C-alpha cells in the first residue's frame, strides 16, 4: 500500500475515534437530561442508541486490527493504533454507563435526596471526557495530567454524595413507615447510589483516555493504572 494511503488510514482512524466520542458524549448528555426531567422518551432514545455505539466500536476495532495486521506499524504509529484501540473501548463502556442512566430514569418516579446534585457530577464527567478527547486530538500531554488531577476532585464529590444518601437513610425513621414505603425508599437509595457509582466510573474512563494519550505521545505509562 502506498505510504500516502497508509497515512490517510491513520488520519481517518483518529477522526473516527473523535466522532465516536461525540456520539457517546451526546448519549451521556441525553441520559443526564432524561434523568433530570424524568423523560421516558429521551431515556428510551439513549437505551436504543447504544446499538449505534456498539456498531461504531466494532467498526473501529476492525480498523485497528487491519492496520496492525496488514501494515505492521512500528514506534509512534504502533502506539497510536494501540492507544486508539484502548480509547474506543473506554468510549464504548461510557456509552454503556449512559444507557444505565436511561434505565434508571425508567425506574424513577420521584426525586429523592435533592441535596445530591447528579447533574453537577455528570457535567464534570462530560467536561473531563471532552478535554480528554481534545488531548488525544492535539496530543496534549499537559492536558492528560490535568484530567487525572480533576478525577481526584470528582471522586471526593462522589464519595460525599454517597455519604449524604447513606446518612439520610440511617436518619430516616423507618419504623414509622409501612413495609411498602420502606421497600420503595430502599429502591430509591440503591438506584441513586448506582447512579453516583456510574458517574464516578465515567470519570475513571476519562482518565484512561488521558493515560493512553500520554502513552501514545510520550511512550509513558505514568497514568496507566
HUBEL-V645259 format. One line per field, one symbol per residue. phi: phi as a letter, one per 30 degrees, with the letter a starting at -180 (. if undefined). psi: psi as a letter, one per 30 degrees, with the letter a starting at -180 (. if undefined). burial: # if it has 9 or more other C-alpha atoms within 8 Angstrom, else .. Layout:
# HUBEL-V645259
phi = ???
psi = ???
burial = ???
This chain:
# HUBEL-V645259
phi = .eeddddddddddddddddeddddddddedddddddchcdddddddddddddddddedddeddddddddcchdbhdddddddddddddddddddeddddeddddddddbadbhddccddddddddddddddddddddchcddddddddddddddeddddddddddddddddddddccdddddddddddddddddddddddddeddddedddddddddchccdcdd
psi = kkeeeeeeeeeeeeeeeeeeeeeeeeeeeeeeeeeefhjeeeeeeeefffeeeeeeeeeeeeeeeeeeeffhllbeeeeeeeeeeeefeeeeeeeeeeeeeeeeeffkglkliffjieeeeeeeeeeeeeeeeeeeefhjeeeeeeeeefeeeeeeeeeeeeeeeeeeeefkiffflleeeeeeeeeeeeeeeeeeeeeeeeeeeeeeeeeeeeeeeghkgefk.
burial = .....#...#..##.###.##.###.#########..###.###.##.##..##.##..##.##.###.........#############################.#............##.###.##########.###.###.##.##..##.##..##.###...............#.....##.#.#.######.################..##.#..
